Amino acid sequence: MSQLHATAIAIDEQGILLRGPSGAGKSDLALRLMEQGAQLISDDRVEVLVKGSDLIAYAPAGIEGLLEVRHLGVIKMQNLGATPIKMVVDLVPPEELERMPEDHHITIEGINLPLVRLNPFETSAPAKVSLALALSLGHIERMK
């Protein structure tokens, strides 16, 4: 078990880790995804452990259901408990992004996961997260 500096949300109970330094937009993107139906797992810090072939994420004690919303404060929200992570999203500035990226993966605690890099402040960022999850789960296909 370890703790990551990340925010975890779930779309249809499929966990997604949003990673980036402080101020990168993790909580902001999580909030916008939650407005579209995603559920909070944990904000800013996430406990992870391996169970079988899954990386399971949950909120550390004391911050369950808390989301920091800049300029509003810390807000109490409903949150999911332990949820398997299916994808990792690294939040980066637009100048660091490839227009047509190759598939990337990352290994966390020995579990290989799809990795996507996005600019969290683009208007389309929540839609891109949903599309990336559908791609990683094999629900849609990217043309090559």
Backbone as ProteinMPNN parsed JSONL, in Angstrom:
{"seq_chain_A": "MSQLHATAIAIDEQGILLRGPSGAGKSDLALRLMEQGAQLISDDRVEVLVKGSDLIAYAPAGIEGLLEVRHLGVIKMQNLGATPIKMVVDLVPPEELERMPEDHHITIEGINLPLVRLNPFETSAPAKVSLALALSLGHIERMK", "coords_chain_A": {"N_chain_A": [[0.849, -1.178, 0.0], [0.47, 2.23, -0.767], [0.736, 5.843, -0.818], [-0.405, 8.287, -3.051], [0.215, 11.433, -4.661], [-2.378, 12.652, -5.982], [-5.591, 12.926, -7.614], [-8.493, 11.013, -7.462], [-11.107, 9.789, -9.429], [-14.212, 8.326, -10.53], [-15.746, 6.971, -13.384], [-18.665, 5.516, -14.178], [-18.011, 3.622, -12.229], [-15.411, 2.973, -12.887], [-12.186, 3.519, -12.137], [-10.124, 6.449, -12.247], [-7.0, 7.947, -12.16], [-5.95, 11.19, -11.595], [-3.158, 12.98, -12.173], [-0.646, 15.338, -11.178], [1.344, 18.257, -10.45], [0.897, 20.441, -7.569], [-1.681, 22.744, -8.113], [-2.003, 22.072, -10.76], [-4.479, 21.415, -11.76], [-5.98, 19.229, -10.971], [-8.136, 18.914, -9.055], [-9.935, 20.734, -10.155], [-10.496, 19.655, -12.724], [-11.561, 17.226, -11.847], [-13.879, 18.168, -10.567], [-15.321, 19.205, -12.752], [-15.696, 16.835, -14.201], [-17.256, 15.467, -12.344], [-19.558, 16.999, -12.439], [-20.589, 16.0, -14.736], [-21.376, 13.512, -14.028], [-19.423, 11.793, -12.982], [-17.854, 10.208, -10.13], [-16.423, 11.107, -7.013], [-13.485, 9.706, -5.682], [-11.14, 10.229, -4.176], [-9.517, 13.243, -3.19], [-6.579, 14.96, -3.988], [-4.813, 13.385, -2.352], [-4.263, 9.929, -2.555], [-4.8, 6.693, -1.5], [-3.366, 3.64, -2.475], [-3.567, 0.176, -3.292], [-2.639, -3.173, -4.147], [-4.773, -5.605, -5.379], [-5.197, -8.715, -6.299], [-5.129, -8.589, -9.731], [-5.6, -5.925, -9.884], [-5.249, -2.377, -9.329], [-6.196, -0.782, -6.562], [-7.931, 2.05, -5.45], [-8.481, 4.415, -2.835], [-9.776, 6.784, -0.427], [-7.589, 8.384, 1.882], [-7.748, 8.09, 5.469], [-9.61, 10.586, 7.104], [-9.843, 12.4, 4.99], [-11.916, 11.574, 3.439], [-14.408, 12.068, 1.067], [-13.934, 14.793, 0.783], [-13.383, 17.684, -1.149], [-11.22, 19.991, -2.513], [-12.031, 23.096, -3.604], [-10.86, 25.591, -5.382], [-11.024, 28.953, -4.38], [-13.479, 28.617, -3.217], [-13.227, 26.859, -1.122], [-12.926, 23.95, 1.051], [-15.022, 21.378, 0.268], [-17.658, 19.252, 1.275], [-18.403, 16.199, -0.161], [-20.185, 13.461, -1.708], [-18.579, 10.299, -1.824], [-16.968, 7.53, -3.468], [-16.03, 4.328, -2.177], [-13.347, 1.999, -1.982], [-12.021, 1.514, -5.176], [-11.315, 0.042, -8.355], [-8.587, 1.117, -10.329], [-8.467, 2.141, -13.671], [-7.192, 3.713, -15.5], [-4.682, 6.234, -15.983], [-4.275, 9.719, -15.837], [-2.133, 12.157, -16.764], [-1.671, 15.495, -15.991], [-0.781, 18.187, -17.888], [0.937, 21.118, -19.222], [-0.24, 22.737, -22.254], [1.785, 23.017, -24.218], [3.387, 20.813, -23.914], [2.169, 18.662, -25.034], [1.495, 16.06, -27.409], [0.193, 16.141, -30.695], [-0.846, 13.881, -32.032], [-0.658, 11.364, -30.268], [1.176, 8.362, -29.377], [0.189, 5.169, -27.982], [0.48, 5.03, -24.468], [1.747, 3.692, -21.393], [1.823, 3.112, -17.847], [3.445, 1.879, -14.964], [2.271, 1.172, -11.818], [2.809, 0.251, -8.576], [3.39, -2.273, -9.577], [1.332, -2.787, -11.35], [0.233, -2.511, -14.635], [-0.95, 0.217, -16.405], [-3.071, 2.107, -18.662], [-1.93, 5.254, -19.892], [-2.613, 8.644, -20.219], [-2.004, 11.904, -21.464], [-3.034, 15.142, -20.741], [-4.225, 18.546, -21.161], [-5.641, 20.033, -18.52], [-7.232, 22.289, -18.449], [-8.473, 22.828, -20.816], [-11.544, 23.306, -22.511], [-12.645, 21.002, -23.541], [-11.541, 18.984, -21.994], [-12.879, 17.272, -19.97], [-14.504, 15.693, -21.693], [-12.504, 14.494, -23.222], [-11.247, 12.91, -21.279], [-13.288, 11.052, -20.759], [-13.51, 9.857, -23.321], [-10.905, 8.795, -23.554], [-10.97, 6.911, -21.5], [-12.945, 5.156, -22.502], [-11.55, 4.277, -24.784], [-9.372, 2.971, -23.508], [-10.677, 0.903, -22.232], [-11.51, -0.542, -24.356], [-13.935, -0.02, -25.552], [-14.312, 1.728, -27.633], [-12.568, 2.469, -30.707], [-9.384, 3.607, -31.803], [-8.313, 5.007, -34.815], [-5.568, 4.053, -36.81]], "CA_chain_A": [[0.0, 0.0, 0.0], [1.209, 3.488, -0.774], [-0.087, 7.036, -1.002], [-0.005, 9.065, -4.217], [-0.284, 12.802, -4.796], [-3.268, 12.56, -7.137], [-7.019, 12.925, -7.346], [-9.104, 9.843, -8.098], [-12.543, 9.852, -9.688], [-14.677, 7.144, -11.253], [-16.823, 7.078, -14.356], [-19.297, 4.195, -14.188], [-17.244, 2.8, -11.291], [-14.087, 2.699, -13.455], [-11.36, 4.536, -11.527], [-9.153, 7.219, -13.023], [-6.095, 8.778, -11.369], [-5.541, 12.454, -12.195], [-1.89, 13.313, -11.529], [0.014, 16.577, -11.555], [1.797, 19.01, -9.279], [-0.07, 21.349, -6.952], [-2.115, 23.796, -9.032], [-2.06, 21.578, -12.137], [-5.86, 21.327, -12.213], [-6.568, 17.928, -10.619], [-9.447, 19.099, -8.43], [-10.784, 21.453, -11.101], [-10.962, 18.684, -13.706], [-12.433, 16.291, -11.135], [-15.158, 18.847, -10.353], [-16.03, 19.252, -14.04], [-16.123, 15.462, -14.491], [-18.344, 15.145, -11.426], [-20.761, 17.652, -12.962], [-21.079, 15.152, -15.824], [-21.778, 12.216, -13.497], [-18.338, 11.04, -12.344], [-17.904, 10.196, -8.676], [-15.162, 11.321, -6.322], [-12.904, 8.669, -4.824], [-10.317, 10.961, -3.222], [-8.913, 14.447, -3.751], [-5.223, 15.395, -3.653], [-4.019, 12.242, -1.91], [-4.983, 8.693, -2.813], [-4.179, 5.442, -1.064], [-3.514, 2.564, -3.461], [-3.049, -1.144, -2.949], [-2.859, -4.174, -5.183], [-5.654, -6.71, -5.02], [-5.202, -9.532, -7.508], [-4.496, -7.875, -10.849], [-6.124, -4.556, -9.888], [-4.776, -1.327, -8.44], [-7.385, -0.272, -5.889], [-7.741, 3.388, -4.882], [-9.456, 4.865, -1.854], [-9.378, 8.009, 0.268], [-6.952, 8.223, 3.191], [-8.572, 8.475, 6.618], [-9.647, 12.014, 7.409], [-10.188, 13.26, 3.846], [-12.978, 10.953, 2.644], [-15.505, 12.943, 0.671], [-13.565, 16.209, 0.768], [-12.849, 18.189, -2.413], [-10.814, 21.396, -2.437], [-12.455, 23.885, -4.755], [-10.196, 26.887, -5.229], [-11.845, 30.153, -4.242], [-14.684, 28.282, -2.45], [-12.822, 26.142, 0.073], [-13.037, 22.495, 1.061], [-16.44, 21.06, 0.191], [-18.001, 17.864, 1.563], [-19.078, 15.571, -1.3], [-20.272, 12.008, -1.61], [-17.451, 9.664, -2.501], [-16.922, 6.076, -3.542], [-14.984, 3.664, -1.405], [-12.292, 1.363, -2.772], [-12.4, 1.387, -6.587], [-10.184, -0.301, -9.223], [-8.121, 2.137, -11.273], [-8.384, 1.62, -15.035], [-6.436, 4.62, -16.359], [-3.996, 7.354, -15.341], [-4.214, 10.93, -16.658], [-1.156, 13.152, -16.315], [-2.087, 16.837, -16.369], [0.413, 18.898, -18.338], [0.656, 22.316, -20.024], [-0.51, 22.4, -23.66], [2.991, 22.949, -25.055], [4.029, 19.516, -23.714], [1.321, 17.61, -25.583], [1.612, 15.648, -28.803], [-1.1, 16.213, -31.373], [-1.27, 12.511, -32.327], [0.232, 10.552, -29.423], [1.164, 6.902, -29.369], [-0.318, 4.629, -26.721], [1.444, 5.026, -23.372], [1.346, 2.971, -20.184], [2.629, 3.37, -16.657], [3.332, 0.83, -13.965], [2.152, 1.649, -10.442], [2.721, -0.898, -7.664], [3.458, -3.5, -10.374], [0.162, -2.902, -12.224], [0.382, -1.739, -15.864], [-2.183, 0.965, -16.682], [-3.005, 3.093, -19.745], [-1.567, 6.609, -19.479], [-2.973, 9.705, -21.149], [-1.55, 13.223, -21.033], [-4.002, 16.146, -21.174], [-4.276, 19.877, -20.563], [-6.904, 19.967, -17.791], [-8.0, 23.527, -18.516], [-9.209, 22.912, -22.072], [-12.98, 23.088, -22.355], [-12.947, 19.62, -23.915], [-10.813, 18.025, -21.155], [-13.723, 16.201, -19.428], [-14.888, 14.79, -22.786], [-11.316, 13.715, -23.589], [-11.057, 11.882, -20.252], [-14.29, 10.011, -21.021], [-13.102, 9.145, -24.535], [-9.697, 8.02, -23.253], [-11.386, 5.74, -20.718], [-13.603, 4.236, -23.438], [-10.467, 3.663, -25.569], [-8.574, 2.06, -22.683], [-11.513, -0.26, -21.915], [-11.823, -1.241, -25.594], [-15.309, 0.249, -25.973], [-14.195, 2.397, -28.933], [-11.276, 2.182, -31.339], [-8.684, 4.727, -32.434], [-7.782, 4.646, -36.13], [-4.112, 4.196, -36.883]], "C_chain_A": [[0.891, 1.235, 0.0], [0.237, 4.635, -1.003], [0.489, 7.837, -2.163], [-0.534, 10.485, -4.104], [-1.077, 12.825, -6.101], [-4.693, 12.771, -6.66], [-7.589, 11.734, -8.091], [-10.603, 10.056, -8.217], [-12.917, 8.558, -10.392], [-15.801, 7.536, -12.194], [-17.394, 5.677, -14.493], [-18.487, 3.181, -13.381], [-15.906, 2.303, -11.85], [-13.168, 3.826, -13.006], [-10.348, 5.161, -12.462], [-8.323, 8.043, -12.045], [-5.75, 10.021, -12.174], [-4.288, 12.903, -11.453], [-1.338, 14.631, -12.059], [0.437, 17.304, -10.302], [0.677, 19.883, -8.724], [-0.399, 22.472, -7.932], [-2.255, 23.353, -10.471], [-3.477, 21.453, -12.663], [-6.55, 20.012, -11.885], [-7.983, 18.09, -10.069], [-10.415, 19.795, -9.369], [-11.345, 20.491, -12.143], [-11.889, 17.667, -13.051], [-13.819, 16.904, -10.94], [-15.97, 18.882, -11.645], [-16.503, 17.862, -14.468], [-17.295, 15.05, -13.598], [-19.646, 15.817, -11.861], [-21.393, 16.84, -14.08], [-21.402, 13.74, -15.336], [-20.676, 11.369, -12.884], [-18.488, 11.128, -10.83], [-16.503, 10.384, -8.107], [-14.756, 10.056, -5.573], [-12.092, 9.37, -3.742], [-9.661, 12.146, -3.924], [-7.546, 14.709, -3.135], [-4.296, 14.295, -3.144], [-4.876, 10.995, -2.068], [-4.159, 7.53, -2.278], [-4.403, 4.41, -2.155], [-2.934, 1.274, -2.896], [-3.402, -2.098, -4.065], [-3.74, -5.275, -4.614], [-5.824, -7.545, -6.283], [-4.452, -8.817, -8.61], [-4.96, -6.431, -10.936], [-5.362, -3.649, -8.936], [-6.023, -0.683, -7.856], [-7.054, 1.069, -5.239], [-8.852, 3.695, -3.886], [-8.896, 6.085, -1.135], [-8.673, 7.679, 1.575], [-7.915, 8.67, 4.299], [-8.484, 9.986, 6.833], [-9.984, 12.909, 6.234], [-11.267, 12.638, 2.959], [-14.063, 11.97, 2.346], [-15.197, 14.426, 0.666], [-12.935, 16.577, -0.566], [-12.489, 19.651, -2.228], [-11.204, 22.09, -3.73], [-11.853, 25.273, -4.561], [-11.206, 28.022, -5.271], [-13.198, 29.882, -3.573], [-14.339, 27.583, -1.143], [-12.945, 24.638, -0.08], [-14.519, 22.154, 1.216], [-16.644, 19.574, 0.488], [-18.846, 17.321, 0.413], [-19.298, 14.092, -0.981], [-19.073, 11.428, -2.331], [-17.62, 8.157, -2.501], [-15.874, 5.558, -2.583], [-13.945, 3.096, -2.36], [-12.787, 1.046, -4.184], [-11.18, 1.001, -7.416], [-9.864, 0.825, -10.207], [-7.928, 1.49, -12.641], [-7.528, 2.48, -15.951], [-5.803, 5.715, -15.509], [-3.961, 8.512, -16.333], [-3.196, 11.868, -16.026], [-1.573, 14.505, -16.868], [-0.855, 17.679, -16.655], [0.013, 20.153, -19.108], [0.516, 21.947, -21.503], [0.737, 22.263, -24.523], [3.729, 21.617, -24.907], [3.26, 18.364, -24.362], [1.609, 17.345, -27.051], [0.229, 15.726, -29.439], [-1.671, 14.817, -31.623], [-0.381, 11.543, -31.542], [0.106, 9.052, -29.683], [0.503, 6.451, -28.071], [0.799, 4.618, -25.697], [0.857, 4.258, -22.2], [2.279, 3.36, -19.047], [2.41, 2.208, -15.695], [3.33, 1.457, -12.576], [1.94, 0.426, -9.56], [2.674, -2.22, -8.441], [2.286, -3.706, -11.315], [0.345, -1.961, -13.412], [-0.96, -1.099, -16.221], [-1.997, 1.887, -17.885], [-2.735, 4.485, -19.163], [-1.909, 7.58, -20.59], [-2.45, 11.009, -20.579], [-2.502, 14.256, -21.616], [-3.744, 17.492, -20.509], [-5.622, 19.965, -19.852], [-7.794, 21.192, -17.964], [-8.679, 23.747, -19.864], [-10.68, 22.637, -21.801], [-13.331, 21.629, -22.612], [-12.288, 18.583, -23.009], [-11.712, 16.946, -20.552], [-14.156, 15.191, -20.503], [-13.714, 13.921, -23.203], [-11.027, 12.626, -22.564], [-12.028, 10.736, -20.495], [-13.94, 9.192, -22.255], [-11.881, 8.261, -24.285], [-10.036, 6.783, -22.435], [-12.059, 4.715, -21.627], [-12.578, 3.54, -24.329], [-9.723, 2.616, -24.747], [-9.353, 0.798, -22.312], [-11.893, -1.061, -23.16], [-13.239, -1.022, -26.087], [-15.378, 0.983, -27.312], [-12.781, 2.159, -29.44], [-10.7, 3.457, -31.954], [-8.126, 4.233, -33.765], [-6.276, 4.901, -36.14], [-3.672, 4.541, -38.268]], "O_chain_A": [[1.921, 1.282, 0.672], [-0.929, 4.425, -1.337], [1.699, 8.044, -2.255], [-1.595, 10.719, -3.526], [-0.514, 12.995, -7.182], [-4.966, 12.792, -5.46], [-7.207, 11.474, -9.232], [-11.278, 10.443, -7.263], [-12.048, 7.787, -10.801], [-16.683, 8.322, -11.849], [-16.682, 4.75, -14.881], [-18.304, 2.037, -13.798], [-15.339, 1.333, -11.348], [-13.337, 4.968, -13.435], [-9.792, 4.505, -13.343], [-8.871, 8.752, -11.201], [-5.305, 9.915, -13.316], [-4.337, 13.176, -10.254], [-1.535, 14.989, -13.221], [-0.051, 17.009, -9.212], [-0.37, 20.036, -9.353], [0.501, 23.079, -8.512], [-2.592, 24.165, -11.332], [-3.68, 21.39, -13.875], [-7.596, 19.706, -12.457], [-8.92, 17.467, -10.568], [-11.603, 19.473, -9.375], [-12.545, 20.51, -12.417], [-12.9, 17.285, -13.641], [-14.826, 16.223, -11.13], [-17.173, 18.62, -11.631], [-17.587, 17.724, -15.034], [-18.214, 14.365, -14.047], [-20.724, 15.255, -11.667], [-22.587, 16.969, -14.349], [-21.676, 12.859, -16.151], [-20.965, 10.316, -12.316], [-19.168, 12.016, -10.314], [-15.523, 9.88, -8.657], [-15.578, 9.419, -4.914], [-12.308, 9.151, -2.55], [-9.296, 12.064, -5.097], [-7.383, 14.681, -1.915], [-3.111, 14.283, -3.478], [-6.067, 11.002, -1.754], [-2.97, 7.406, -2.572], [-5.501, 4.311, -2.703], [-1.962, 1.276, -2.14], [-4.338, -1.868, -4.831], [-3.494, -5.802, -3.529], [-6.507, -7.136, -7.222], [-3.279, -8.476, -8.453], [-4.741, -5.773, -11.953], [-4.891, -4.08, -7.884], [-6.821, -0.099, -8.589], [-6.034, 1.211, -4.566], [-10.001, 3.293, -4.066], [-7.704, 6.382, -1.22], [-9.11, 6.788, 2.303], [-8.78, 9.52, 4.082], [-7.407, 10.576, 6.75], [-10.372, 14.06, 6.432], [-11.51, 13.117, 1.851], [-14.572, 12.643, 3.243], [-16.112, 15.243, 0.555], [-12.058, 15.869, -1.06], [-13.329, 20.462, -1.838], [-10.759, 21.711, -4.814], [-12.279, 26.033, -3.69], [-12.12, 28.037, -6.096], [-13.984, 30.81, -3.38], [-15.075, 27.7, -0.163], [-13.055, 24.117, -1.19], [-15.177, 22.582, 2.164], [-15.886, 18.734, 0.005], [-19.87, 17.902, 0.054], [-18.661, 13.545, -0.08], [-18.602, 11.984, -3.323], [-18.313, 7.586, -1.659], [-14.94, 6.274, -2.221], [-13.699, 3.659, -3.426], [-13.821, 0.404, -4.368], [-10.106, 1.566, -7.212], [-10.756, 1.401, -10.829], [-7.31, 0.432, -12.759], [-7.169, 2.053, -17.049], [-6.321, 6.076, -14.453], [-3.659, 8.326, -17.511], [-3.372, 12.319, -14.894], [-1.802, 14.649, -18.069], [0.003, 17.865, -15.792], [-1.113, 20.251, -19.594], [1.09, 20.955, -21.952], [0.748, 21.471, -25.465], [4.616, 21.323, -25.708], [3.667, 17.208, -24.244], [1.92, 18.25, -27.825], [-0.777, 15.415, -28.802], [-2.869, 14.603, -31.439], [0.551, 10.967, -32.104], [-0.924, 8.558, -30.141], [0.284, 7.258, -27.168], [1.931, 4.246, -26.006], [-0.36, 4.18, -22.031], [3.377, 3.871, -19.266], [1.324, 1.632, -15.63], [4.257, 2.175, -12.202], [1.003, -0.344, -9.77], [2.008, -3.167, -8.025], [2.245, -4.713, -12.021], [0.581, -0.766, -13.234], [-1.977, -1.784, -16.325], [-0.9, 2.396, -18.112], [-3.237, 4.841, -18.097], [-1.548, 7.376, -21.749], [-2.448, 11.208, -19.364], [-2.759, 14.265, -22.82], [-3.132, 17.572, -19.444], [-6.658, 19.972, -20.517], [-8.985, 21.139, -17.658], [-9.385, 24.739, -20.045], [-11.013, 21.816, -20.946], [-14.223, 21.082, -21.963], [-12.467, 17.388, -23.243], [-11.341, 15.774, -20.612], [-14.173, 13.985, -20.256], [-13.894, 12.741, -23.507], [-10.605, 11.53, -22.933], [-11.635, 9.57, -20.443], [-14.059, 7.967, -22.24], [-11.827, 7.121, -24.746], [-9.456, 5.719, -22.652], [-11.767, 3.523, -21.529], [-12.709, 2.347, -24.606], [-9.471, 1.509, -25.223], [-8.757, -0.258, -22.102], [-12.513, -2.119, -23.058], [-13.708, -1.76, -26.953], [-16.369, 0.879, -28.036], [-11.909, 1.707, -28.698], [-11.417, 4.268, -32.539], [-7.533, 3.156, -33.83], [-5.792, 5.862, -35.54], [-2.476, 4.7, -38.514]]}, "name": "protein", "num_of_chains": 1, "seq": "MSQLHATAIAIDEQGILLRGPSGAGKSDLALRLMEQGAQLISDDRVEVLVKGSDLIAYAPAGIEGLLEVRHLGVIKMQNLGATPIKMVVDLVPPEELERMPEDHHITIEGINLPLVRLNPFETSAPAKVSLALALSLGHIERMK"}
